[in-house]
Amino acid sequence: MWDGTLANNVVFIQISTDLSSALKIFETINERGVGLNPMDLLKNLLFTHVQLGQFTQLKNEWKKITKPLERAKEKPLRFLRYFLMANYVIRNERRDAVVREDEIYDWLVDKQNAALCDYATKPFEFVRKITRDVDHYLAFAEGCGSDGKPNLAMDSLELLCGGAFSLHRVLLLAASNFPKPLLSSSAR
């Protein structure tokens, strides 16, 4: 049955390049073909700003973002969107200060926004900032305060909003560094 059709009609191309260029090629190819989401593209972008010897460390730090969200069955893109709106000024043509999921990566690679996030010079600090907000976000979703402890005001807010509505978490993330009494009173 083997007539060599596959072997005669498939061309394999091998590209040899340095690691930084390889990551950029990966990003370009996958943006056009396989539908990578902004979380994948952000991870790839961060890898372009660390040394080869830091890859394992970055991979482990990244897992501190994705694994808790997966365990809690929270949508990573929703979280990333809320993280950006809570921590950075969002400017767009609509002038609504909202970044949609399909705009996240373009927002991140915009020169001004990249400078705001400073992931190019401090990728690990940027990842740790995201990780802190993952912890706060999940605590809020569970009706807890930013300290992770049960909080009646937060629990009531989650119950009032219901499972389908979570936009209030943008405001809670923005206020997560407030003193505990102030954060609790803002949830009332």
C-alpha positions as CSV (number, residue, x, y, z in Angstrom):
1,M,0.0,0.0,0.0
2,W,2.9,2.4,0.6
3,D,3.5,4.2,-2.6
4,G,5.8,6.9,-1.3
5,T,3.2,9.7,-1.8
6,L,4.0,11.2,1.6
7,A,7.7,11.0,1.2
8,N,7.5,12.5,-2.3
9,N,5.1,15.4,-1.5
10,V,6.3,16.7,1.9
11,V,9.1,19.1,2.2
12,F,10.8,19.5,5.6
13,I,12.6,22.8,6.4
14,Q,15.1,23.0,9.2
15,I,15.9,26.5,10.5
16,S,19.1,27.0,12.5
17,T,19.3,30.1,14.5
18,D,20.1,31.5,18.0
19,L,17.6,31.1,20.8
20,S,16.3,34.6,20.8
21,S,15.6,34.5,17.1
22,A,14.0,31.1,17.4
23,L,11.5,32.4,20.0
24,K,10.7,35.3,17.6
25,I,10.2,32.8,14.7
26,F,8.0,30.7,17.0
27,E,5.9,33.7,17.8
28,T,5.5,34.7,14.1
29,I,4.7,31.3,12.8
30,N,2.2,30.5,15.5
31,E,0.5,33.9,15.2
32,R,-0.4,33.1,11.6
33,G,-1.1,29.4,12.0
34,V,-1.9,27.7,15.3
35,G,-4.1,29.9,17.4
36,L,-1.9,30.7,20.4
37,N,-3.6,32.8,23.1
38,P,-2.1,35.9,24.6
39,M,-1.0,33.9,27.7
40,D,1.2,31.7,25.4
41,L,2.5,34.7,23.5
42,L,3.3,36.6,26.8
43,K,5.2,33.6,28.1
44,N,7.1,33.4,24.8
45,L,7.8,37.2,25.0
46,L,9.2,36.9,28.5
47,F,11.5,34.1,27.4
48,T,13.0,36.5,24.8
49,H,14.1,38.7,27.7
50,V,15.9,36.2,29.9
51,Q,19.2,34.4,29.6
52,L,19.3,30.8,28.5
53,G,20.4,29.8,32.0
54,Q,17.2,31.4,33.4
55,F,14.7,29.4,31.3
56,T,14.0,26.8,34.0
57,Q,13.5,29.5,36.6
58,L,11.1,31.5,34.4
59,K,9.2,28.3,33.5
60,N,8.8,27.5,37.2
61,E,7.7,31.1,38.0
62,W,5.2,30.9,35.2
63,K,3.7,27.8,36.6
64,K,2.9,29.8,39.8
65,I,0.6,31.8,37.5
66,T,-1.1,29.1,35.4
67,K,-1.4,26.1,37.9
68,P,-3.5,27.9,40.5
69,L,-5.8,29.3,37.8
70,E,-6.2,25.9,36.3
71,R,-6.9,24.3,39.7
72,A,-9.5,26.9,40.5
73,K,-11.0,26.5,37.0
74,E,-10.5,30.2,36.4
75,K,-10.0,31.5,32.8
76,P,-6.4,32.6,32.5
77,L,-7.2,35.2,29.8
78,R,-9.9,36.8,31.9
79,F,-7.4,37.0,34.7
80,L,-4.7,38.5,32.5
81,R,-7.1,41.0,31.1
82,Y,-8.2,42.0,34.6
83,F,-4.6,42.2,35.8
84,L,-3.7,44.6,33.0
85,M,-6.8,46.9,33.6
86,A,-6.1,46.9,37.4
87,N,-2.4,47.7,37.2
88,Y,-1.9,49.9,34.1
89,V,-3.5,52.8,32.3
90,I,-5.3,51.3,29.3
91,R,-5.4,53.7,26.3
92,N,-7.2,52.6,23.1
93,E,-9.0,54.2,20.2
94,R,-12.4,53.5,21.9
95,R,-11.3,55.5,25.0
96,D,-13.0,53.1,27.3
97,A,-9.9,52.0,29.3
98,V,-10.8,48.4,28.5
99,V,-8.5,45.8,27.0
100,R,-10.4,42.9,25.3
101,E,-8.9,39.4,25.3
102,D,-8.0,39.6,21.6
103,E,-6.2,42.9,22.2
104,I,-4.0,41.8,25.2
105,Y,-0.9,40.8,23.2
106,D,-1.0,43.9,21.0
107,W,-1.4,46.0,24.1
108,L,1.6,44.3,25.7
109,V,4.0,44.7,22.8
110,D,3.1,48.3,22.2
111,K,6.2,50.3,22.9
112,Q,4.7,52.6,25.6
113,N,2.9,49.7,27.3
114,A,6.0,47.6,27.3
115,A,7.8,50.4,29.1
116,L,5.0,50.6,31.6
117,C,5.2,46.9,32.4
118,D,9.0,46.9,32.2
119,Y,9.1,43.2,31.4
120,A,12.0,43.6,29.0
121,T,14.4,44.7,31.7
122,K,12.7,43.1,34.7
123,P,10.9,40.0,33.5
124,F,11.0,38.2,36.8
125,E,9.6,41.2,38.7
126,F,6.8,41.4,36.1
127,V,6.0,37.7,36.5
128,R,6.0,38.0,40.3
129,K,3.6,40.9,40.1
130,I,1.3,38.8,38.1
131,T,1.7,35.9,40.6
132,R,0.8,38.2,43.5
133,D,-2.4,39.2,41.7
134,V,-3.3,35.6,40.9
135,D,-3.3,34.9,44.6
136,H,-5.4,38.0,45.3
137,Y,-7.8,37.2,42.4
138,L,-8.3,33.7,43.6
139,A,-8.8,34.8,47.2
140,F,-11.5,37.3,46.0
141,A,-13.2,34.6,44.0
142,E,-13.4,32.5,47.1
143,G,-14.8,35.3,49.2
144,C,-11.6,36.1,51.0
145,G,-9.6,39.2,51.4
146,S,-6.3,39.9,49.8
147,D,-4.7,38.2,52.8
148,G,-6.4,35.0,51.8
149,K,-8.5,34.9,55.0
150,P,-12.3,34.6,54.9
151,N,-13.9,38.0,54.6
152,L,-17.6,38.6,55.0
153,A,-17.7,41.6,52.7
154,M,-15.8,39.8,50.0
155,D,-18.0,36.7,50.4
156,S,-21.1,38.8,50.2
157,L,-19.9,40.6,47.1
158,E,-19.1,37.3,45.3
159,L,-22.6,36.0,46.3
160,L,-24.3,39.2,45.1
161,C,-22.4,39.2,41.8
162,G,-23.0,35.5,41.0
163,G,-20.8,33.2,39.1
164,A,-21.2,34.8,35.7
165,F,-20.1,38.3,36.7
166,S,-16.6,39.0,37.8
167,L,-15.7,42.4,36.5
168,H,-15.7,43.8,40.1
169,R,-12.4,41.9,40.6
170,V,-10.6,44.4,38.4
171,L,-11.4,47.0,41.1
172,L,-10.5,44.6,43.9
173,L,-7.2,43.8,42.2
174,A,-6.5,47.6,41.9
175,A,-7.2,48.0,45.6
176,S,-5.5,44.8,46.7
177,N,-2.7,46.7,48.4
178,F,-5.0,48.8,50.5
179,P,-5.0,48.2,54.2
180,K,-7.4,45.4,55.1
181,P,-10.1,47.6,56.7
182,L,-10.1,49.9,53.7
183,L,-10.3,47.0,51.2
184,S,-13.1,45.4,53.1
185,S,-15.1,48.6,53.3
186,S,-14.6,49.2,49.6
187,A,-16.2,45.8,49.0
188,R,-19.4,46.8,50.9
